[in-house]
Structures are given as C-alpha cells and as structure tokens.
Amino acid sequence: MSAGTREFRTLLFEEREPSIGLVTMNRPDQLNAINVEMLEDFERLFGELSRDDSIRVLVITGAGRGFSSGADLNDAVVHKDTDAFADPERFLKIVQERYASLVLGLRRIPQPVISAVNGPAAGGGFAMTLASDIRVASPEAYFVASFINIGLSGGELGCSYFLPRLVGLSHASDMLYTGRKVRADEAEKMGLVSRVVPREELVEAALSYARMMTGKSVGGLKLTKRVLEENLHASSLQSAVNLENRNQTVMVFSGEFFKLIQSFYKG
C-alpha cells in the first residue's frame, strides 16, 4: 500500500504519519452503519495490510458524531424479503458469516489496531472496538451490545469471546444481558478503554500509542499480536510458554536484538 490516501467507497484511508494508517468509516449520515460496501472495503483494506509492512499500526475511527451504529438495517441484504432469508443456511452464509468476517479480519492482520471511539459504538461497531488491541474514547462515546435489544442473542461478532476477557464475566454479563449504554467514564473504570480524552484530542491520543509502537521492530509487533491472540486460549501455562519461547528465539536471531541491547553493554 503506497503512502498517501487510498480510495474506498465507504472508508477514508491515509498514512497519517510514517508507518501509521488512519482509517475513517465515512458514512456519517448513517452514523457509519456497516453495509455490504463497507464490508467489501474493509476486506480489501485488510488484504492490502496483510501484504504490506510499511503500515505497522492501524487506527480506526468514525466520521461525524459517532464511531459506528453497527449493521445497517436499511441495507438490502438484511431485508426480510431478500434471498438471504430463504432458509437458515443461506442467512448464515450471506449475512451472519459475512459480518463476522469483519472482526476476524481485524484480528488476522499483522498490525496492532487502535480504535479511537468518538461517539456511539453499537452492535457491530461495538464488536469492532472489542476486536481492536487498544481503545481510546472521547467523553461522547458510549458502548452498546445492542443485539439483545432487537431480539437476538447477546453473543455476536465475537462479543461473547472478547468482552469477558477484557472486563471480566460480571461486567460482560451486565452489558450482554441488558443491552444498556456504557458511557466512556464507566468504560474506562471497567478497563474497556485505556484513556478518555476530549474529542478534539482523540486522534492524537490514538496516534501517541501508535508512535510508541512504531518505535519497535516489525517482527516484535507482529509476534506480540499473535502471542496475545493464541495465548488467550492456551491449554496450559506450558503451552503458552512454548509459544513465547519460539517467538523469542525467532526475534533473537532477527538481527534487531543485538543492535538494541548495545546501550546496556555500554552502560
């Protein structure tokens, strides 16, 4: 992916600073609701990022007054009279798995992902923040696991996987069973977000994390994301340590290790 701005239908992408990509969901009149075109744009973006080491950290935010309201219920694909509702198998393939691929894609790309949550993050938008590595929010932000509010299960798009791991089972149960709004200050207290900053400082706060990350090695970032992903469900301490041992051995022989420890020898 070359530096500068990349053209998408529903996203704005730019290399905001060297090695830092900023993607803005750009459907502000629909509160950045996720439609099929946005799913296709993210799929293309993730494909390019997976092949490109020049972008080392990705920041995601929303245009206008919100992060994302989740799936666009006005999108043709989710209308009851479409072919998607012909039978459960077709719905699973055409709708459910298609939307779920968004959060899977966020986890599969090698770049750490930072969500800059500037307003409502509901449903699928909430799920995107959970699938990110770090979350920062403005005071206007709130988080809603809205699935149960529209007659669905509270577990969708990875929420039942990520949320208990981020905030514990009690807070996760609260959010998934009730579908209530959790505002930025409460989200910070429960550990869902790392920082709450004024709206005008939000992207800069996300970039401050990204700058610290780009000071590290490419391999170090990639393998840290992978070890966190894998060891969330490691079968044992020994299994987790085995993966850590492999990763550290790879990095010792990558060439960066001996360069970066020279200051310790000199000290």
N, C-alpha and C positions, 0 to 999 in steps of 0.2 A: 504494500500500500504506500503510495507516494505521499510525501508531505503535502500540507495544504488541505483544501476542502474536497471531500468526496461526495458525489451526487447520489442521493437516495430520494424516494418519493415521500417518505414519512419521517425520515431522520435527517438531522444535520450532523455531519461529522467533520471535525477538524483536528489537526495535530496542534493542540493548543500551545504546547511548549515542546521542545525536543523530546521525543520518546513518549509523550503523554497524549493519548487520544481522548477527545471530549465528544461524546455522542449525546445529542439532544433529541428526545422524542418530540416531534413537531406537528402535533395535531391539537393546538391549544384550544380551538373552539369546541372540541370534543373531550377536553380535559385529558388529552393524549391517550384516549382509549385505544386499545390494541385491536387492529383489524387484520385481515389477511395480508394486506400490502405491508403493514409493519412487520408481521411475522416473516415475510419474504425478505424485507430489508435487513432485519436482524440476522437472518440465515446467511445472507450474502456477506454482511459485515463480519460475522463470526468466521466464515470460511476464509476471508482475507486475513483476518487477525491471526488465525491458526497457522498461516503460512508466512507470517511477517514478523521478524524480530525487531524491526525498527520502532514499532509501537510496543512499549513494555508495560504500560499501565493504562487501563481504560476507566474513564469517569463517565457515569451516566446521569443525566438529569432530564427534566421536562421543561418544555416551553410554556410560557404563560404562568398561570396561577397554581398549577398542580404538577405532580410527578406523573402519575397515571391512574386513571379510574378503573383499569382492568379491561377485560374483554369488551369490545364494542358490541353491545346487544342490538344495535341497529344494522350491523354488518349482515350481508345477505347469507353468509354461511351459517349463521346461528338462527335464522328464521325457521319456524316450525314447519312451514310448507315446502322446505327445500329437500333435496335428495339426502342430505346429511341425516335427516330424521326418519329415513325409510325403515331402519332397523338399528338395534344397538351396535352391531358390528360396524356398520357404516359410520355411525356417530363417533365411535371410538377412534376410527381411523381418520375421518375427515376433520373432526373438531377437537376431541379431547387430546389425542396424541399430538396433534399439530400445535396446540397451545402449550402443551407440556414441553415440547421441544425447545421452547424459548428458555426456560430455566435450565434445562440440560445443556443447552448451548453455552450459557453463561459460565457453567462450571467446567465445560470442556476446553474452552480457550485457555491458552497458557498464561495470559495476562491476569494479574490481580484486578479485581473490579471494585470501584468505589461508587456507591450511589450517593448523589447529592440530592436529598429529598426536599423539594421546595414547596410542597403542598400535599394534597391528598395522595396517598398511595394505597389503593384499594384493590381487592381481588388479585388479578394477575399482576398489577403494579406492585402490590404488597409482596407478592411472591418473588418478583424481580429483586426487590431490596433484600429479601432474605437470602437469595442466591448470590448476592454480592459478598465481597470479602470484608468490606468496611462500609458503614453507613454514617453519614453526617446529615443533619437536618436543620431547617430553619424553624423558628417558633410557629410558623403557619402550618407546618407539616403535621399530618396525622396518619395513622396506620389502621387499616380495617381488613380483617379476614372476612370479607363480605359474603362468602359463598353460602353460609348457613342462612343468611338473610333472604336468599332467593330460593329456598327450598332444596339446597344441595347439602352435601356433607361438608363439614368444616375443613376436611383434608383435601387439598387440591394443589396441583402445580408445585409439589414439594413442601408445602407449608407444614404438614404434619411431621416431616423429616427435619427441616431446618429449625423451626421455631422452638421446639423443646430443647434443642442443643444450644440455642442462642440464649434463651431466657429461663430455661427450666420448665418442668412439666406443669407446675401450678400456674405460672403466667401464660403459658401456651394454652392450657385448658380454658382459662379465662377468655382469651381472645378468640379461640376457635369455636367454643360453645355459644358465646354471646354475640359475636359479630359486632362488638361495640368499637367506637373510635378510641384509639390510644394516641393521645397527643404527644408532641415532641418531648415535653418535660418528663412525662411519665415513661416514655420510651427510653429516655436517657437513664432514668433511675433503675429501670429493669435490665439495662445493658443491651437493649436492642440497637441503640445508636451510640456512637463514640463521642460525638460532640453536638451541641446545639448552638448555632451561631446566627447572628442577624442575616436576613435574607440576602442583603447586598454583599455579604462576606461568604456566602455559602460555597460558591465555586472555588474561591480562593482557599477556603478551608480544605476542600477536597484535593485541590492541587498541592497543598502543603504536604499531605500524606503521600501523594504521588511523587513529589520531588524526592522525598526521603527514600522511596522505593527505587527510583531510577538511579540513585547513587550506589545501588547494589548490583551484583552481577546478574546477567540474563538467566544463567542456569540456576543461580540461587533463588531467584524469584519463582521460576517455573517449578522447581522441585519443592519449594516450600508450599506452593499452592497444592501440588499433588500429594505431599505427605499429610497435609491437613485434611484433604479430601478422603484419602484412603484410611487414615488412622481414626477418623470419626467412628468407623465401624470395624476397627481392628478386633480380631477374635481374642487377642490376649496382649499383654504387655510385650511378651517375646516377639510376637508378630509385628507389633508397632516398631520395636527397636530394630528388628531385622531390616525393615524398610529404611529407617533412619540411617542405619549402618551403610546400606548400599548407596544411598544418596550422598552421604558424606564422603565416601570413598571416591565416587564419581567426581565430586567437587574438588577434593584434594588434588586430583590429577588433572583438573581442567586448566590449570595454569594461573588462575586468579589467586588461589590461596597463598602461595609463597610470595607473591607480589604484595599482598595486602598485609602480611604479618611482618614485613621488614621493619616497620616502626617499632614493633615490640622488641625485636633484636637490638635496635639502636638505643632503645630506652634503657 
